[in-house]
Amino acid sequence: MRERARDLSKRLSSTISDISFPIVYRQFMGKTIVASQGTITDNYTDVYSRAYEKGMTIRELAAAQGVIERGDVIFRITEDKVSPRSEEDEIYKSIYRWGTISINKNATWVTGASVDWSDIKPGHRIRFRSQGTFHRISTILNVNSQLALNEVYTQATILAASVATYQVYESYQVLGFEKRMSQAEYFVQGRKT
């Protein structure tokens, strides 16, 4: 029974499934404090996977007595993909990746080609090509061509001519998680940040 449940969970979250989507599960690994610079940095290990989600019903919202809020999502993640560590973990759900982008080193403006960023909002994260760094979006300057980052981009210049791909993510704070043995997957409660 458990093996069939694990197989079903894997198939539902596979790359060929119509109901799953790419996520980045960010496992919190602690903080780095540099007293001389006055900085505190959160450290994460990123696990790239796929998941599918379960919306919350009105009955579940009422029974939760404030622990669950409208808009919370339950991410269902196959158990062998990720092991949640703490409630300081985060989930980044991929929501957009069409077109190409370009950005210069030491700039904050991202220029897009063949894009429609009308559903992108300030606070969403963007990751360029296969870089591991996520950048917070501060403003959408033009839904068809330009957005601004919260901080200066310090990595190498990316040109659209080099087929510069990217992904935009919606971020969720992990509020809790439960391993469902019968379904061979984790149910992770997330709230948009």
N, C-alpha and C positions, 0 to 999 in steps of 0.2 A: 504494500500500500504506500509506504513512504517513498519508495523508489519511483512509483508511478507519479506521485505528487511532485517529486523533484523534477522528473522529466517534463511534466506539464508546465511547471514554473519556468523551466529553461526555455521551453518552446514559446511560451507567451512573451518572454522577454528577449527572444532572439532577434537578430538583425532583420529577419524577414517578416516579422510580425507587424500587422497594421496597428496594433494597439499599444506597442511599446515605443519608447523614445530614448535617446541617449541622455545619460546623466553623468555627472562627476560627483562621486561621493568623497567629500573632503573630511578625512579623519584627523581630528585635532590631536597634535602630538606634543603640545606644551608651548611655552613662551620663551623667547630669547630676550634678555634684558641687557642693554648696553648703557650702563650708567653714565659713562663719559659723554655719550651723545644724547642721553635722555630719551631713548627709544625703547619701546616694547613691541615686539613682533610676534604675532601668532604663527605657529608652524603647523602645516598640514601635510599629510600624505594624500595624494589624489589617486582615486581608483576610478578608472573610466569603465563604464558598464552601460547596461540598458535596464530599464524598469518599466513597469506599468503601474497605473495608479487607480485608486479607489476613492471616489468622492464620499463625502460624509452625508448621511441622511438626516432629516429633521429629527427623527427619533433618537439617533446617536448624539446629535447636538444637545438635545434636551437631557438625555441620560448622563451626559458628561459633566453637567453642572459647572460649566465655565472652563473646564480643562480643554475642551475642543471649541474652537470658534469657527464661524462661517468663513469659508475660504481655505480652511486647513485641508491638507491632502494626506492620504495614506499612500506612501510609495511601497510597492511590493517588489522586493529585490531577492533574487535567487540566493540561497544561503551560501553557496560556494563562491559568490562574487565579492561579497563584502561582509565584514563583521563590525557592526557599529561599536564604538568605544565609549562615547560619552554624549551628553546633550550639548556639548560645544561643537559637535560635528555639524557639517553643512551639506546640503545637496544643491547642486546646480543643474537645473533642468534645461536642456537645449531647446530653444524655441525658434531660432532662425539661423539660416546659413547660406542664403542664396546670393549670387553675385560675387564680385571680388572687391577688395579694398586696397587702399594704399595709405601709408603713413610714414612721415619722416622722423628720423631720430630727433629727440628733444622737442617734439611737437605734441599738441593735445588734440588736433583736428584729424579725424579719419575721413577719407574720401572714399565713397562707394560707387561702383559701376553696376548697373542692372540690379539695383536693390529697391526694396520697398520697406522702409523702416517705420511705417505708420503705427505698428503695434509695439515698437520698442519704446521703453520708458527710462527716464533717469533712474539710476540704481541698478539696472540690469548690468550684467558683466559681459565682456567680450574677450575672446581668446583668439589670437592670430595664428594661422597655420597650425603647426604642431607644438607651438611654444607652450610651456607649462604655466605661464603667468596669466592671471585674469585681471582685466582692467575694468574699473567701474565707469559706466557711462554717466556723464553729468548732464548733457543737453543734446537734444536732437535738433540740429540747426536746419536741416532740410531732409524730409523723409525719403527723398529720392537720391540724395547724394552726400550728405555730410552730417557727422555727429562729433561731439567733443567728449574727451575723457576727463575724468576727475583729476588725474595727475599726469605729468609729463611722461611720454613714452621714451624710455632710455635705451631700448634695444636697437638693433640694426634696422635701417630703413627698409620698408616693404613696398614694392612697386606692384601695381595691378597687372602690369605686363608679365610679371613672373607667376601669373595665376595665383594670386594671393588670396587664399581661402581663409575663412574665419567662422566662428560660431558665436551666437549671442545666447546667454543663459539667464534664466530667472533664478534668483537665489532663495533658498528656504532654510530656515533654522530648524534643526532637529529638536523636537520637543520630547520625544520618547520613542522607544522601539521595543518590539517584542518578537521573539523567534517563535514562529508557528511550526511546531514539529510536524503536525499532520500535513501541512502544505509545503514543507521544506523551503520556507522563505522567511525573510524578515518583513514585518510590517513596520514601517518607519513613518511616524507622524511628523509632517513638515508644515511650517507656517511661513508665508512669504515675508521677506525682510525688505 
